[in-house]
């Protein structure tokens, strides 16, 4: 998956003239802070250079994860046509671009972001989006989120990992109140990210939410540690991206976990593939989350000609 052309061109323009050595140092520091889930009172994107390093090394991957999450939600909510978006912890406007691409119905957006550096870049990038009504607001999502709502669609992407569990749950619950249609939460696809998502899942179910995706049911998650649910999206790396991260391959795999909670019943999925299919000689094994609240591995062989033919086209994250 690649960035939309207008966004890619705007990012290229924003990165012109930045020294590669400076960009590499900033990208390395940013990567270490994200991986360690550092919470030291300092914003990860606390400087202009850090914000531009984010555009280089993280925006393509987070866009891919958010866009895939929204697509999965839209697949099971075909009648949902949001006109308004609230994105919290907006970064450079990742969810704005993903939602505008996913739903042609989208007309306006409000984006909340604490970092002045990434907010300034996001404002510049959003001028190239197709939406004419885009409002950016400064907001510390942990403790001073302004009153907002209602919005058809509310998104919270790659934010909970910067908050305590209590802060994250309080934020998710507040955003659920602001959503008249759907709340979509996206997190890194780590065991810690999955645990945070399970806490949000339980809280939203208690408030009457319908789970659109990825869960095929609303029962207790059948997985337990050390297993966890997550998905992956392959992302094309630009030349500058490879240089900044000292990467040789022209792509990377972004692991993520997401939850789409709706105010309305959605199409019921019979199953979702929750791990990469395992292919052998004349056989394919699928790990499935099932509508009855269980998870299982299902073997499909060539003896089942039609089933095998269909299964060969199935990928990680697909519904059945």
C-alpha positions as CSV (number, residue, x, y, z in Angstrom):
1,X,0.0,0.0,0.0
2,X,1.2,3.5,-0.8
3,X,0.2,7.0,0.2
4,X,-2.4,8.8,-2.0
5,X,-0.6,10.7,-4.7
6,X,-1.5,14.2,-3.4
7,X,-0.3,13.3,0.0
8,X,2.9,11.7,-1.2
9,X,3.7,14.8,-3.3
10,X,3.0,17.1,-0.4
11,X,5.2,15.0,1.9
12,X,8.0,15.1,-0.7
13,X,7.8,18.9,-0.7
14,X,7.9,19.1,3.1
15,X,11.1,17.1,3.2
16,X,13.0,19.1,0.6
17,X,16.3,20.5,1.9
18,X,16.5,18.3,5.1
19,X,20.0,16.9,5.7
20,X,19.9,13.2,5.6
21,X,22.2,12.8,8.6
22,X,19.9,14.9,10.7
23,X,16.9,13.0,9.5
24,X,18.5,9.7,10.3
25,X,19.3,10.8,13.9
26,X,15.8,12.0,14.5
27,X,14.3,8.9,13.0
28,X,16.4,6.7,15.2
29,X,15.4,8.5,18.3
30,X,11.8,8.5,17.3
31,X,11.9,4.7,16.7
32,X,13.5,4.1,20.1
33,X,10.8,6.1,21.9
34,X,8.0,4.4,20.1
35,X,9.3,0.9,20.7
36,X,10.0,1.5,24.3
37,X,6.5,3.3,24.7
38,X,8.4,6.1,26.5
39,X,6.2,8.2,28.7
40,X,8.5,10.9,30.2
41,X,6.2,13.9,29.8
42,X,7.8,14.9,26.5
43,X,5.9,14.6,23.2
44,X,7.5,12.1,20.8
45,X,7.1,14.8,18.1
46,X,8.4,17.6,20.1
47,X,10.5,19.3,17.4
48,X,10.1,20.2,13.7
49,X,12.9,17.7,12.8
50,X,11.2,14.9,14.7
51,X,7.9,15.7,12.9
52,X,9.6,15.5,9.5
53,X,11.3,12.3,10.5
54,X,7.8,11.0,11.3
55,X,6.6,11.9,7.8
56,X,9.6,10.0,6.4
57,X,9.5,6.8,8.4
58,X,6.2,6.4,10.1
59,X,3.4,8.1,8.1
60,X,3.4,5.5,5.3
61,X,3.0,2.6,7.8
62,X,0.4,4.3,10.0
63,X,-1.6,5.4,6.9
64,X,-1.6,1.8,5.7
65,X,-2.8,0.4,9.0
66,X,-5.5,3.1,9.5
67,X,-6.7,2.7,5.9
68,X,-6.9,-1.0,6.2
69,X,-8.8,-0.8,9.5
70,X,-11.3,1.6,8.0
71,X,-11.8,-0.6,5.0
72,X,-12.5,-3.6,7.2
73,X,-15.1,-1.6,9.1
74,X,-16.7,-0.3,5.9
75,X,-16.9,-3.8,4.5
76,X,-19.3,-4.8,7.2
77,X,-21.2,-1.5,7.4
78,X,-22.0,-0.9,3.7
79,X,-24.8,1.6,4.6
80,X,-22.5,3.8,6.7
81,X,-21.7,7.0,4.8
82,X,-20.1,9.4,7.3
83,X,-20.1,13.1,6.5
84,X,-18.1,14.4,9.5
85,X,-14.9,13.1,11.2
86,X,-13.3,13.8,14.5
87,X,-9.7,12.5,14.7
88,X,-8.0,12.7,18.1
89,X,-4.2,12.6,18.3
90,X,-4.2,13.4,14.6
91,X,-0.5,13.6,14.0
92,X,0.0,14.8,10.4
93,X,-3.6,14.0,9.5
94,X,-3.2,10.3,8.8
95,X,-6.8,9.4,9.6
96,X,-8.1,12.3,7.6
97,X,-6.5,11.1,4.5
98,X,-7.5,7.5,5.1
99,X,-11.1,8.3,5.9
100,X,-11.4,10.6,2.9
101,X,-10.1,7.8,0.7
102,X,-12.4,5.2,2.2
103,X,-15.6,7.2,2.3
104,X,-16.4,9.6,-0.6
105,X,-19.3,10.8,1.5
106,X,-16.9,12.6,4.0
107,X,-17.2,16.4,3.9
108,X,-15.6,17.9,6.9
109,X,-13.2,17.0,9.7
110,X,-11.9,18.3,13.0
111,X,-8.4,17.2,14.0
112,X,-7.0,17.4,17.6
113,X,-3.2,17.3,18.1
114,X,-1.0,18.4,21.0
115,X,2.3,18.8,19.2
116,X,2.7,22.2,17.5
117,X,5.4,20.8,15.2
118,X,3.4,17.9,13.7
119,X,0.2,20.0,13.8
120,X,1.8,22.7,11.6
121,X,2.9,20.1,9.1
122,X,-0.5,18.4,9.1
123,X,-2.2,21.7,8.4
124,X,0.0,22.2,5.4
125,X,-0.6,18.6,4.1
126,X,-4.3,18.8,4.6
127,X,-4.6,21.7,2.2
128,X,-3.9,19.2,-0.5
129,X,-6.8,16.9,0.6
130,X,-10.1,16.9,-1.2
131,X,-12.0,18.2,1.9
132,X,-12.6,21.9,2.1
133,X,-13.7,22.0,5.7
134,X,-10.8,20.9,7.8
135,X,-10.2,22.4,11.3
136,X,-7.1,21.8,13.4
137,X,-7.2,22.3,17.2
138,X,-4.5,22.2,19.8
139,X,-5.5,19.6,22.5
140,X,-3.7,17.4,25.1
141,X,-5.8,14.3,24.7
142,X,-4.6,12.9,28.1
143,X,-6.1,15.5,30.3
144,X,-7.7,18.5,28.5
145,X,-9.7,17.2,25.6
146,X,-12.3,19.8,24.7
147,X,-15.9,19.0,24.4
148,X,-16.6,17.7,20.9
149,X,-19.4,16.2,19.0
150,X,-21.4,14.9,17.5
151,X,-19.5,13.4,14.6
152,X,-20.5,10.5,12.3
153,X,-17.0,9.0,12.5
154,X,-14.5,9.3,15.4
155,X,-10.9,7.9,15.1
156,X,-8.2,7.3,17.6
157,X,-5.0,6.0,16.0
158,X,-1.7,5.2,17.6
159,X,-2.6,7.2,20.7
160,X,-3.4,4.8,23.5
161,X,0.3,3.6,23.7
162,X,1.2,7.0,24.9
163,X,-1.3,7.0,27.8
164,X,-1.9,5.0,30.9
165,X,-4.6,2.4,30.9
166,X,-6.9,4.6,32.9
167,X,-6.3,7.6,30.7
168,X,-6.9,5.5,27.6
169,X,-10.1,4.1,28.8
170,X,-11.4,7.5,29.9
171,X,-10.5,8.9,26.5
172,X,-12.1,6.1,24.5
173,X,-15.3,6.4,26.5
174,X,-15.5,10.1,25.9
175,X,-15.0,9.6,22.2
176,X,-17.7,7.0,22.1
177,X,-20.1,9.6,23.4
178,X,-19.0,12.0,20.6
179,X,-19.6,9.3,17.9
180,X,-23.1,9.1,16.4
181,X,-22.1,6.4,13.9
182,X,-18.7,4.7,14.5
183,X,-15.6,4.9,16.6
184,X,-12.4,3.3,15.2
185,X,-9.4,2.7,17.4
186,X,-6.0,1.6,15.9
187,X,-2.9,0.5,17.9
188,X,0.5,-1.1,17.3
189,X,0.1,-4.9,16.7
190,X,2.0,-5.8,19.9
191,X,0.9,-7.9,22.8
192,X,0.7,-4.7,24.8
193,X,-1.4,-3.0,22.1
194,X,-3.8,-6.0,22.0
195,X,-4.2,-5.9,25.8
196,X,-5.1,-2.2,25.6
197,X,-7.6,-2.9,22.8
198,X,-9.2,-5.7,24.8
199,X,-9.8,-3.2,27.7
200,X,-11.4,-0.7,25.3
201,X,-13.4,-3.5,23.7
202,X,-14.9,-4.6,27.0
203,X,-15.7,-1.0,28.1
204,X,-17.5,-0.2,24.8
205,X,-19.5,-3.5,24.9
206,X,-20.7,-2.5,28.3
207,X,-22.0,0.7,26.8
208,X,-24.0,-1.1,24.2
209,X,-21.6,-0.8,21.2
210,X,-21.9,-3.2,18.2
211,X,-18.5,-4.5,17.1
212,X,-18.2,-4.1,13.4
213,X,-14.6,-5.4,13.1
214,X,-12.3,-7.2,13.5
215,X,-14.2,-9.4,16.0
216,X,-16.7,-11.9,14.5
217,X,-18.6,-11.9,17.8
218,X,-19.2,-9.9,21.0
219,X,-18.3,-12.7,23.4
220,X,-15.1,-12.7,25.5
221,X,-12.0,-12.9,23.3
222,X,-11.0,-16.6,23.0
223,X,-7.3,-15.8,22.7
224,X,-5.0,-15.7,25.7
225,X,-1.4,-14.8,26.3
226,X,1.1,-15.5,24.9
227,X,-1.2,-15.5,21.8
228,X,-2.7,-12.2,20.7
229,X,-4.8,-10.9,17.8
230,X,-3.2,-8.5,15.3
231,X,-2.9,-7.9,11.5
232,X,-0.3,-6.8,9.0
233,X,-0.1,-4.5,6.0
234,X,2.9,-4.4,3.6
235,X,4.1,-0.8,2.9
236,X,6.2,0.5,0.1
237,X,9.3,2.4,1.2
238,X,10.5,5.5,-0.6
239,X,14.2,5.9,-1.3
240,X,14.4,8.5,1.5
241,X,12.6,6.2,3.8
242,X,15.2,3.4,3.1
243,X,18.1,5.8,3.6
244,X,16.7,7.3,6.8
245,X,16.2,3.8,8.3
246,X,19.2,2.2,6.7
247,X,16.9,-0.4,5.2
248,X,17.7,-2.4,2.1
249,X,14.4,-3.9,1.1
250,X,11.8,-1.7,-0.6
251,X,9.0,-2.5,1.8
252,X,8.2,-3.1,5.4
253,X,5.3,-4.9,7.2
254,X,3.3,-2.8,9.7
255,X,1.7,-4.9,12.4
256,X,-1.5,-3.4,13.9
257,X,-4.6,-4.1,15.9
258,X,-7.9,-2.2,15.6
259,X,-11.4,-2.1,16.8
260,X,-14.5,-0.6,15.0
261,X,-17.5,0.0,17.3
262,X,-20.8,1.1,15.8
263,X,-24.0,2.6,17.1
264,X,-25.9,0.3,14.8
265,X,-25.9,-3.4,13.9
266,X,-23.5,-4.3,11.2
267,X,-23.2,-7.3,8.8
268,X,-22.4,-10.4,10.7
269,X,-19.2,-12.1,9.7
270,X,-19.1,-15.9,10.0
271,X,-15.3,-15.8,10.6
272,X,-12.2,-13.7,10.3
273,X,-8.7,-15.0,9.5
274,X,-6.5,-13.9,12.4
275,X,-3.1,-15.2,11.3
276,X,-1.2,-15.7,8.1
277,X,-2.5,-18.8,6.2
278,X,-0.1,-21.7,6.4
279,X,0.3,-23.4,3.0
280,X,1.7,-26.9,2.5
281,X,1.6,-29.4,-0.3
282,X,-2.1,-29.7,-1.2
283,X,-3.3,-28.1,2.1
284,X,-3.9,-24.8,3.7
285,X,-4.4,-24.1,7.4
286,X,-6.4,-21.1,8.5
287,X,-6.6,-19.7,12.0
288,X,-10.1,-18.3,12.5
289,X,-12.1,-16.2,14.9
290,X,-15.6,-17.6,14.7
291,X,-19.1,-16.0,15.2
292,X,-19.8,-18.4,18.0
293,X,-17.1,-16.8,20.1
294,X,-14.4,-19.4,19.6
295,X,-11.1,-19.6,17.7
296,X,-9.9,-22.6,15.7
297,X,-7.4,-23.8,13.1
298,X,-9.2,-25.2,10.1
299,X,-7.4,-27.5,7.6
300,X,-8.6,-27.3,3.9
301,X,-7.1,-29.8,1.5
302,X,-7.3,-30.4,-2.3
303,X,-9.9,-33.1,-1.7
304,X,-12.3,-30.3,-1.1
305,X,-11.8,-28.8,-4.6
306,X,-14.1,-25.8,-4.3
307,X,-13.2,-25.0,-0.7
308,X,-9.4,-25.3,-1.6
309,X,-9.8,-23.0,-4.6
310,X,-11.5,-20.3,-2.5
311,X,-9.1,-20.7,0.4
312,X,-6.1,-20.1,-1.8
313,X,-7.4,-16.5,-2.3
314,X,-7.9,-15.9,1.4
315,X,-5.5,-13.6,3.2
316,X,-4.8,-12.6,6.8
317,X,-7.6,-10.3,8.0
318,X,-10.2,-11.4,5.5
319,X,-13.8,-12.3,6.6
320,X,-15.7,-15.4,5.5
